[in-house]
């Protein structure tokens, strides 16, 4: 890797993610930051205690048809591709490595397949360098085995962002349509939202637990009211007697 390329890599994870996102936008490439770093870019509260945390890696979502352009961009920004992984999984996922700072960049293509399979291919056209707020929230709510970082990111989003009927805020009609067609996703997200509510109440020196409770209650009520598909209703009959989520392994 030429030294002038690796010199571009920034020590701050958030600043580096912004650099990638802005470079993609300048190249008319639909490549969006997600994960905790995406939350931090959108939420001022992430920079302050008690919601501040450290970020290790960067997660992105792009279009499968842009795979070659994404690889070209990441290499031009100073990253090294994981050639074996990318050759085997490049239709759905790519991995890159920042050798200078020891950081991984994970790129999901079209879909994020973790605890649930979520198609984001139609959600990448906006002008933000991150996913839209509703999708950032969804990426956290769909994690069945949540940890403190995940719950903190959910609280941060609900602390800073309001609900809306479009993507200017957390788009509730979009989430209602998505969850109303997938019982498993509905079950996990509403369950994890309640965990986030409890997490906020127990978070030391956090004074906005009341807002988080109000936000969680509204989310659950709106998802309850959202129209349900026939498939949702059929799966609801089975309920929790059959596992409705996957437990993905971390890729390194």
Backbone bond lengths (Angstrom), bond angles and torsions (degrees), N, CA, C in turn:
res aa  C-N    CA-C-N  psi(-1)  N-CA   C-N-CA  omega(-1)  CA-C   N-CA-C  phi
1 X - - - 1.459 - - 1.528 109.14 -
2 X 1.327 120.05 123.79 1.464 121.41 178.76 1.517 111.45 -57.41
3 X 1.344 116.18 140.65 1.467 120.49 -176.71 1.515 111.85 -61.13
4 X 1.354 117.49 -34.57 1.460 119.13 -178.43 1.522 111.68 -66.59
5 X 1.354 117.36 -22.86 1.462 119.84 177.27 1.524 110.92 -79.42
6 X 1.342 117.30 -46.23 1.466 119.45 -179.87 1.517 111.41 -67.16
7 X 1.321 118.23 -24.63 1.465 121.27 177.36 1.529 111.92 -65.43
8 X 1.334 117.15 -18.82 1.461 120.30 179.62 1.524 112.12 -71.78
9 X 1.316 116.79 -26.43 1.459 121.82 -171.97 1.528 110.56 -66.31
10 X 1.330 115.79 127.37 1.461 121.64 -173.65 1.523 111.14 -93.29
11 X 1.321 115.97 146.53 1.464 120.71 -179.12 1.523 111.92 -68.66
12 X 1.330 117.60 -36.51 1.465 121.37 179.31 1.524 110.17 -74.67
13 X 1.317 116.47 123.86 1.471 120.31 -179.87 1.523 110.16 -61.34
14 X 1.322 116.95 -42.77 1.460 120.10 -178.12 1.521 110.76 -66.47
15 X 1.337 117.06 -45.46 1.462 119.92 178.62 1.516 111.27 -62.55
16 X 1.320 116.87 -37.35 1.464 120.43 179.10 1.529 111.13 -67.82
17 X 1.328 116.80 -41.20 1.474 119.78 177.02 1.522 110.42 -62.80
18 X 1.328 116.60 -39.51 1.471 120.00 176.80 1.528 110.62 -63.53
19 X 1.326 116.46 -38.30 1.466 119.81 178.60 1.533 110.73 -63.55
20 X 1.322 116.62 -42.81 1.465 119.95 177.72 1.523 110.20 -63.12
21 X 1.342 115.83 -47.88 1.457 119.95 -177.55 1.515 112.67 -61.99
22 X 1.312 116.65 -42.98 1.461 120.13 179.91 1.523 111.31 -69.56
23 X 1.327 117.62 -35.56 1.464 121.00 176.30 1.518 110.46 -64.47
24 X 1.344 116.67 -41.05 1.462 120.31 177.41 1.522 110.78 -64.16
25 X 1.331 116.39 -43.30 1.465 120.17 179.84 1.525 110.74 -62.74
26 X 1.323 117.52 -41.94 1.462 121.23 178.77 1.523 112.16 -64.85
27 X 1.330 115.59 -26.08 1.461 120.84 178.82 1.523 112.01 -92.33
28 X 1.361 117.47 7.20 1.472 122.82 -176.46 1.524 111.48 55.97
29 X 1.326 114.63 38.70 1.461 121.40 -179.59 1.526 108.58 -110.16
30 X 1.309 116.53 125.21 1.462 121.20 -177.70 1.529 109.61 -81.83
31 X 1.317 114.36 84.75 1.462 122.51 -178.24 1.521 107.25 -132.34
32 X 1.336 116.71 113.86 1.466 121.52 -168.66 1.527 111.55 -116.63
33 X 1.332 115.36 143.26 1.457 121.98 176.00 1.522 108.97 -78.51
34 X 1.317 116.41 137.03 1.460 121.05 176.68 1.530 108.68 -132.16
35 X 1.327 117.53 -164.38 1.457 121.24 178.46 1.518 113.01 69.95
36 X 1.329 115.02 -165.29 1.453 120.34 -178.12 1.516 113.41 -61.52
37 X 1.332 116.96 -34.22 1.465 119.79 178.84 1.525 110.38 -67.01
38 X 1.333 117.03 -38.21 1.464 119.87 175.29 1.515 111.75 -62.00
39 X 1.323 116.71 -38.14 1.463 121.07 175.84 1.530 109.87 -62.23
40 X 1.325 116.55 -46.63 1.462 121.01 -177.36 1.530 111.99 -62.18
41 X 1.331 117.13 -36.21 1.464 120.50 180.00 1.532 110.78 -64.90
42 X 1.322 117.13 -32.98 1.466 121.54 -176.83 1.522 114.38 -93.15
43 X 1.318 117.99 -15.45 1.460 120.32 -169.36 1.528 112.19 -124.70
44 X 1.322 118.53 110.03 1.473 121.18 177.71 1.521 113.70 -57.60
45 X 1.333 117.41 -30.59 1.467 120.14 -177.82 1.520 112.27 -62.69
46 X 1.336 117.14 -22.04 1.469 120.49 -179.57 1.522 111.95 -66.13
47 X 1.320 117.18 -17.52 1.468 120.92 -178.58 1.525 112.76 -89.24
48 X 1.333 117.05 -2.55 1.461 120.39 -173.26 1.521 110.86 -129.38
49 X 1.320 114.95 149.40 1.467 120.56 174.61 1.521 110.26 -66.49
50 X 1.324 119.15 147.99 1.467 126.09 3.04 1.539 114.19 -92.21
51 X 1.329 118.00 10.36 1.465 120.39 -176.59 1.524 112.96 -93.71
52 X 1.327 117.07 -8.14 1.462 119.66 178.07 1.521 110.42 -67.60
53 X 1.336 116.03 140.34 1.458 120.73 173.31 1.524 109.35 -148.93
54 X 1.325 115.60 168.07 1.458 121.27 177.00 1.532 109.44 -87.96
55 X 1.317 115.69 150.59 1.464 121.82 179.88 1.521 108.44 -121.26
56 X 1.332 115.79 133.53 1.464 120.52 -175.42 1.525 112.28 -94.71
57 X 1.328 116.73 -49.19 1.458 121.65 -172.35 1.527 111.10 -127.39
58 X 1.321 115.61 175.31 1.460 122.52 -179.34 1.525 108.70 -120.50
59 X 1.324 116.23 132.66 1.464 122.22 175.73 1.516 109.11 -113.49
60 X 1.334 115.79 138.41 1.457 122.62 -179.60 1.520 109.75 -131.28
61 X 1.342 115.45 157.85 1.465 121.70 172.21 1.518 108.21 -129.45
62 X 1.326 116.20 129.45 1.456 121.34 178.11 1.514 111.03 -136.23
63 X 1.314 115.58 -174.46 1.460 121.00 -178.84 1.522 109.63 -95.05
64 X 1.322 115.80 139.19 1.466 120.36 -179.85 1.525 111.34 -60.64
65 X 1.306 116.94 -35.66 1.458 119.58 -178.41 1.526 112.09 -70.63
66 X 1.332 117.06 -13.71 1.464 121.95 178.08 1.523 112.10 -98.34
67 X 1.315 117.35 13.87 1.468 121.12 -174.34 1.522 112.01 -49.95
68 X 1.311 117.87 -52.18 1.462 120.75 -176.13 1.531 111.60 -63.58
69 X 1.322 116.23 -38.84 1.462 120.01 178.98 1.529 110.82 -67.46
70 X 1.334 116.91 -35.67 1.467 120.62 178.19 1.527 110.12 -66.25
71 X 1.325 116.33 -44.48 1.466 119.97 178.13 1.531 110.02 -59.59
72 X 1.311 116.34 -45.60 1.468 120.88 -179.83 1.523 110.79 -60.62
73 X 1.339 117.06 -43.92 1.459 120.68 -179.98 1.521 111.13 -62.96
74 X 1.330 117.17 -48.18 1.458 120.54 -176.13 1.523 111.17 -63.60
75 X 1.315 117.60 -39.25 1.466 119.99 177.59 1.526 110.44 -65.67
76 X 1.332 116.42 -38.62 1.467 120.02 179.89 1.519 111.70 -67.61
77 X 1.334 117.05 -24.05 1.465 121.48 179.76 1.526 112.82 -87.21
78 X 1.318 116.88 -0.55 1.456 120.04 174.91 1.506 115.66 105.75
79 X 1.329 118.19 9.72 1.456 121.82 -178.17 1.521 111.82 -93.58
80 X 1.319 114.82 155.01 1.456 121.55 174.68 1.529 108.39 -107.74
81 X 1.313 116.65 128.37 1.454 120.16 179.35 1.513 111.82 -78.21
82 X 1.334 116.44 145.62 1.466 121.42 171.82 1.527 106.61 -82.51
83 X 1.319 116.20 94.57 1.461 121.04 -168.11 1.528 112.67 -62.65
84 X 1.321 117.46 -41.28 1.467 120.10 -178.68 1.528 110.61 -67.14
85 X 1.334 116.05 -50.57 1.466 119.70 179.63 1.521 110.91 -60.26
86 X 1.316 117.01 -45.61 1.458 120.47 -176.72 1.526 112.07 -66.48
87 X 1.318 117.17 -33.38 1.464 119.88 176.83 1.521 111.18 -67.64
88 X 1.320 116.79 -36.66 1.467 121.11 -177.14 1.526 112.82 -83.29
89 X 1.320 117.23 -31.87 1.466 121.39 -171.22 1.517 114.19 -120.90
90 X 1.334 116.87 8.13 1.452 121.23 -170.11 1.510 116.16 -62.60
91 X 1.307 118.65 -14.20 1.462 119.99 176.99 1.518 111.69 -73.64
92 X 1.327 116.30 -23.27 1.462 119.97 -175.69 1.526 114.04 -127.01
93 X 1.340 117.61 -18.49 1.462 118.72 -172.21 1.527 110.03 -160.71
94 X 1.323 115.46 146.77 1.460 122.30 178.62 1.527 109.55 -133.84
95 X 1.325 116.31 147.58 1.458 121.23 175.33 1.525 109.86 -123.93
96 X 1.334 115.18 139.66 1.453 121.74 175.92 1.528 108.78 -133.04
97 X 1.341 115.16 158.55 1.455 119.58 -174.67 1.524 110.82 -130.51
98 X 1.305 115.10 133.99 1.463 123.29 173.17 1.526 106.52 -96.65
99 X 1.330 116.29 99.57 1.465 120.49 -176.63 1.527 112.10 -68.98
100 X 1.319 117.27 -26.71 1.463 120.88 -177.01 1.521 110.76 -68.00
101 X 1.342 116.71 -44.35 1.463 120.75 -174.86 1.531 113.28 -110.79
102 X 1.336 117.06 3.27 1.461 120.06 178.51 1.510 113.44 64.59
103 X 1.340 116.61 43.58 1.465 121.32 -176.31 1.523 110.55 -120.58
104 X 1.310 114.29 147.21 1.459 121.85 177.50 1.521 110.60 -103.76
105 X 1.326 115.88 142.91 1.457 121.94 170.81 1.518 107.46 -117.80
106 X 1.320 115.68 122.85 1.465 123.54 -177.78 1.521 107.87 -108.13
107 X 1.323 116.92 122.83 1.463 121.41 -178.86 1.520 109.39 -113.99
108 X 1.334 117.00 115.29 1.462 122.19 173.73 1.524 108.21 -89.72
109 X 1.311 116.60 138.62 1.460 121.80 -177.60 1.530 110.11 -109.99
110 X 1.318 116.01 116.13 1.473 124.88 179.90 1.518 113.08 69.55
111 X 1.328 116.81 -51.61 1.463 120.53 -173.37 1.522 110.32 -125.05
112 X 1.327 115.05 147.55 1.458 121.15 168.91 1.521 106.89 -105.38
113 X 1.312 116.31 119.67 1.467 121.29 -179.73 1.516 108.28 -116.75
114 X 1.320 115.36 96.50 1.457 121.75 178.72 1.535 107.12 -122.70
115 X 1.325 117.29 -107.71 1.467 118.85 174.04 1.526 110.92 -75.14
116 X 1.346 115.65 -24.26 1.461 121.98 177.11 1.525 108.23 -140.15
117 X 1.306 115.17 157.82 1.468 120.79 179.33 1.525 108.02 -96.34
118 X 1.343 116.26 113.41 1.459 121.14 -175.01 1.528 108.79 -122.33
119 X 1.321 115.47 120.48 1.458 121.84 -178.85 1.530 108.94 -86.73
120 X 1.321 116.12 117.22 1.461 121.82 -178.70 1.522 112.52 -110.50
121 X 1.325 116.79 8.68 1.463 120.13 -173.03 1.525 112.91 -59.76
122 X 1.342 116.72 -29.63 1.469 119.95 179.80 1.526 112.43 -91.69
123 X 1.339 117.14 6.29 1.461 121.14 -174.02 1.529 112.63 -114.50
124 X 1.322 117.34 17.15 1.458 120.55 -171.40 1.525 114.17 -109.17
125 X 1.327 117.41 5.06 1.465 120.06 -171.28 1.524 114.35 -88.68
126 X 1.318 118.85 -9.62 1.464 120.57 -176.68 1.516 112.68 -67.55
127 X 1.331 115.73 171.72 1.463 121.44 -176.26 1.527 113.09 -85.56
128 X 1.332 117.78 -10.22 1.465 119.55 178.87 1.529 109.50 -65.53
129 X 1.330 115.94 153.98 1.459 119.32 172.49 1.527 110.86 -85.90
130 X 1.331 116.71 -8.54 1.462 121.86 175.31 1.528 109.59 -109.88
131 X 1.324 115.32 170.62 1.456 118.98 166.44 1.520 109.20 -59.81
132 X 1.333 115.73 161.29 1.464 120.01 175.98 1.536 109.69 -65.78
133 X 1.339 118.14 155.33 1.465 120.62 -176.50 1.530 114.71 -53.12
134 X 1.336 117.30 -41.20 1.465 119.26 179.78 1.519 111.72 -62.75
135 X 1.326 116.64 -36.74 1.461 120.18 179.75 1.524 111.30 -73.90
136 X 1.335 117.63 -36.39 1.460 120.15 174.31 1.523 110.50 -60.15
137 X 1.332 116.21 -43.01 1.459 120.36 177.82 1.523 110.92 -65.45
138 X 1.315 116.55 -43.48 1.456 121.25 -179.52 1.520 111.92 -61.08
139 X 1.337 116.85 -40.04 1.461 120.36 179.98 1.521 111.97 -61.26
140 X 1.315 116.98 -27.93 1.461 121.10 177.78 1.531 111.97 -88.21
141 X 1.317 116.59 -39.92 1.467 119.88 -178.74 1.521 112.80 -68.53
142 X 1.336 117.89 -22.54 1.459 119.97 -177.14 1.532 112.80 -83.74
143 X 1.338 117.81 -0.17 1.467 121.35 -179.99 1.517 108.89 -85.89
144 X 1.320 117.49 109.75 1.466 120.66 -175.25 1.528 110.96 -67.26
145 X 1.323 117.51 -47.56 1.462 121.00 -179.21 1.534 108.66 -92.63
146 X 1.298 116.29 78.03 1.461 121.48 -176.34 1.525 111.07 -74.32
147 X 1.338 114.59 148.88 1.457 119.98 171.51 1.532 108.71 -116.50
148 X 1.314 116.84 -178.37 1.462 119.93 -176.51 1.525 111.93 -62.99
149 X 1.320 117.70 -34.02 1.462 120.38 179.02 1.530 110.56 -64.78
150 X 1.331 116.26 -44.45 1.465 120.13 179.00 1.525 110.74 -62.14
151 X 1.317 116.78 -46.94 1.465 120.44 -178.59 1.526 110.61 -65.88
152 X 1.324 116.60 -38.00 1.457 119.57 176.81 1.520 112.07 -63.65
153 X 1.333 116.91 -37.52 1.465 120.21 178.02 1.529 110.93 -66.67
154 X 1.323 117.41 -38.64 1.468 120.57 177.13 1.520 110.38 -63.23
155 X 1.321 116.30 -45.83 1.464 120.40 178.85 1.525 110.40 -61.75
156 X 1.316 117.11 -40.31 1.465 120.83 179.52 1.523 111.36 -60.87
157 X 1.330 116.74 -45.36 1.468 120.75 177.82 1.521 111.53 -61.18
158 X 1.332 116.68 -46.21 1.462 120.25 -178.35 1.525 112.05 -71.70
159 X 1.319 116.75 -24.83 1.467 121.80 176.17 1.526 110.88 -68.47
160 X 1.331 116.28 -45.96 1.467 120.98 -170.06 1.519 114.88 -94.39
161 X 1.320 117.79 -28.46 1.462 120.35 -170.06 1.524 111.41 -112.47
162 X 1.311 115.52 142.63 1.458 121.86 178.18 1.530 110.17 -96.41
163 X 1.316 115.31 160.33 1.464 121.05 173.36 1.525 109.52 -75.88
164 X 1.320 115.06 154.24 1.461 120.19 179.19 1.524 109.24 -152.78
165 X 1.320 115.40 174.05 1.458 121.27 176.99 1.526 111.85 -96.07
166 X 1.342 115.92 5.98 1.455 120.57 178.45 1.526 107.57 -147.98
167 X 1.324 116.58 -168.37 1.459 119.82 -174.65 1.520 114.11 -87.66
168 X 1.333 118.34 12.93 1.458 119.44 172.33 1.529 110.39 -71.59
169 X 1.317 117.13 -25.30 1.458 123.18 175.10 1.516 108.85 -132.78
170 X 1.324 116.63 -150.34 1.463 120.99 176.68 1.524 107.70 -82.58
171 X 1.294 116.25 107.84 1.462 124.35 -169.62 1.536 111.11 -75.24
172 X 1.333 116.74 96.24 1.459 121.21 -177.41 1.527 113.71 -68.94
173 X 1.337 120.58 -41.48 1.472 118.44 177.36 1.528 112.71 -59.16
174 X 1.323 117.10 -39.69 1.473 120.28 177.09 1.527 110.53 -61.29
175 X 1.339 116.57 -46.95 1.465 119.34 179.88 1.519 111.29 -64.65
176 X 1.325 117.09 -38.20 1.459 120.41 179.01 1.516 112.13 -62.72
177 X 1.324 116.92 -41.26 1.464 120.85 177.89 1.526 110.87 -64.23
178 X 1.312 116.39 -43.31 1.464 121.12 -178.25 1.526 111.35 -66.87
179 X 1.323 116.44 -49.40 1.455 120.13 -177.74 1.522 112.14 -72.19
180 X 1.342 116.38 -26.37 1.459 120.02 179.09 1.513 113.69 -72.00
181 X 1.318 116.92 -9.35 1.457 120.04 178.20 1.530 112.40 -109.01
182 X 1.343 117.27 0.33 1.463 121.13 -175.40 1.523 109.02 -142.65
183 X 1.329 117.13 99.44 1.459 120.76 -177.16 1.523 111.49 -60.51
184 X 1.326 116.78 -41.57 1.455 119.68 -177.84 1.521 112.31 -61.68
185 X 1.319 115.91 -44.06 1.458 120.01 178.48 1.528 110.37 -65.90
186 X 1.317 116.65 -40.32 1.471 121.55 176.53 1.529 110.37 -60.00
187 X 1.332 116.70 -44.53 1.460 120.12 -177.27 1.526 111.15 -64.41
188 X 1.319 117.01 -45.99 1.456 119.96 -179.01 1.522 111.84 -65.25
189 X 1.320 117.16 -47.24 1.465 119.66 -175.04 1.525 112.38 -65.27
190 X 1.314 117.37 -40.10 1.464 118.85 179.17 1.530 110.73 -70.39
191 X 1.325 116.87 -34.68 1.464 121.08 177.18 1.531 110.80 -65.34
192 X 1.321 115.94 -45.39 1.460 120.22 -177.88 1.528 110.57 -70.47
193 X 1.321 118.17 -33.28 1.459 120.85 176.19 1.532 110.46 -59.14
194 X 1.315 117.11 -40.88 1.467 120.76 177.52 1.528 111.09 -65.55
195 X 1.328 116.88 -36.11 1.460 119.88 176.10 1.533 110.34 -63.28
196 X 1.331 116.38 -40.68 1.464 120.56 179.78 1.526 110.92 -63.85
197 X 1.332 116.66 -37.82 1.457 121.64 177.36 1.529 109.86 -60.47
198 X 1.319 116.47 -46.34 1.465 121.06 178.93 1.532 110.78 -66.00
199 X 1.320 116.21 -39.71 1.465 120.76 178.99 1.523 110.83 -59.83
200 X 1.336 116.47 -43.62 1.462 120.55 -179.96 1.524 111.44 -63.41
201 X 1.344 116.65 -39.59 1.470 120.19 179.27 1.522 111.85 -63.77
202 X 1.353 116.14 -33.23 1.459 120.69 -176.01 1.524 113.30 -92.88
203 X 1.345 117.39 -3.42 1.454 120.99 -175.46 1.530 110.14 -75.85
204 X 1.312 116.15 121.34 1.465 121.19 -176.65 1.528 110.95 -64.30
205 X 1.313 114.88 138.75 1.469 123.65 176.37 1.533 112.59 60.60
206 X 1.329 115.68 26.85 1.469 119.09 175.66 1.517 108.52 -107.61
207 X 1.322 116.47 123.05 1.464 121.22 -170.65 1.528 113.88 -104.33
208 X 1.350 117.26 4.37 1.463 119.31 -176.39 1.524 113.56 -115.04
209 X 1.329 115.96 27.97 1.466 119.49 179.92 1.526 111.30 -61.79
210 X 1.342 116.43 -29.93 1.468 119.32 178.67 1.516 111.65 -63.54
211 X 1.326 117.39 -40.60 1.469 120.39 177.61 1.529 110.32 -64.67
212 X 1.322 116.92 -42.71 1.465 119.88 -179.46 1.527 109.86 -61.85
213 X 1.334 116.80 -41.88 1.464 119.94 178.41 1.526 110.66 -60.16
214 X 1.329 116.58 -45.69 1.464 120.56 178.84 1.520 111.09 -61.30
215 X 1.326 116.84 -42.30 1.459 121.44 179.59 1.535 111.13 -64.03
216 X 1.324 116.45 -43.56 1.468 120.67 -179.32 1.528 110.58 -65.53
217 X 1.319 116.82 -45.02 1.462 120.32 179.71 1.526 110.48 -59.77
218 X 1.310 116.71 -43.80 1.473 118.81 179.90 1.523 111.01 -65.17
219 X 1.323 116.63 -42.39 1.464 119.72 178.75 1.530 110.82 -57.22
220 X 1.322 116.39 -49.57 1.461 120.06 -177.78 1.528 110.80 -64.57
221 X 1.321 117.88 -42.31 1.469 120.66 178.51 1.522 111.17 -61.71
222 X 1.337 117.16 -43.32 1.469 120.25 -179.67 1.525 110.81 -66.33
223 X 1.321 117.37 -38.13 1.463 119.81 179.27 1.533 111.10 -71.64
224 X 1.313 116.99 -29.88 1.474 120.59 174.52 1.524 110.42 -67.01
225 X 1.337 116.25 -41.05 1.464 121.07 -176.49 1.524 113.31 -76.79
226 X 1.303 117.71 -21.02 1.464 120.69 -176.20 1.528 110.50 -60.64
227 X 1.331 118.53 139.43 1.478 121.20 177.98 1.524 110.66 -56.60
228 X 1.324 115.99 142.76 1.456 122.09 -177.64 1.526 110.44 -111.69
229 X 1.316 115.83 138.69 1.465 120.94 179.14 1.528 110.59 -76.36
230 X 1.308 115.17 167.21 1.478 120.00 177.02 1.522 110.24 -61.94
231 X 1.343 116.22 -40.68 1.460 119.75 178.52 1.518 112.25 -62.30
232 X 1.341 115.98 -39.56 1.471 120.42 177.06 1.527 109.73 -59.40
233 X 1.326 116.34 -47.00 1.465 120.60 -176.27 1.522 111.58 -66.30
234 X 1.324 117.12 -38.13 1.464 120.23 178.41 1.526 110.85 -65.86
235 X 1.329 116.35 -42.81 1.469 119.18 179.70 1.524 110.98 -69.41
236 X 1.326 117.97 -31.93 1.464 121.57 178.79 1.528 111.60 -62.08
237 X 1.332 116.98 -29.31 1.465 120.16 178.86 1.518 111.59 -65.02
238 X 1.321 116.38 -32.32 1.468 120.97 178.39 1.518 110.21 -76.61
239 X 1.339 115.07 -38.18 1.457 120.56 175.83 1.516 113.17 64.33
240 X 1.322 115.89 -144.88 1.452 121.68 -174.22 1.522 113.27 -86.36
241 X 1.332 117.66 3.89 1.465 120.03 177.19 1.527 111.48 -67.80
242 X 1.326 116.80 -18.89 1.463 122.74 176.27 1.520 107.66 -125.01
243 X 1.337 115.95 133.38 1.467 119.18 -176.55 1.520 110.99 -61.58
244 X 1.314 116.19 136.52 1.467 122.14 -172.58 1.532 112.99 -114.87
245 X 1.305 117.75 8.29 1.466 122.17 -175.99 1.529 109.10 -140.27
246 X 1.328 115.66 161.20 1.464 121.75 174.49 1.523 108.84 -105.27
247 X 1.326 115.61 161.98 1.456 121.55 176.28 1.529 107.38 -121.23
248 X 1.332 116.35 91.46 1.456 120.03 -175.15 1.510 112.58 -70.75
249 X 1.327 115.80 149.92 1.453 121.07 174.94 1.525 108.66 -90.87
250 X 1.326 115.49 143.94 1.455 119.93 177.57 1.517 109.32 -72.75
251 X 1.322 115.97 135.04 1.452 121.64 -178.33 1.514 109.68 -98.72
252 X 1.326 116.55 128.44 1.475 122.15 178.24 1.516 108.69 -132.30
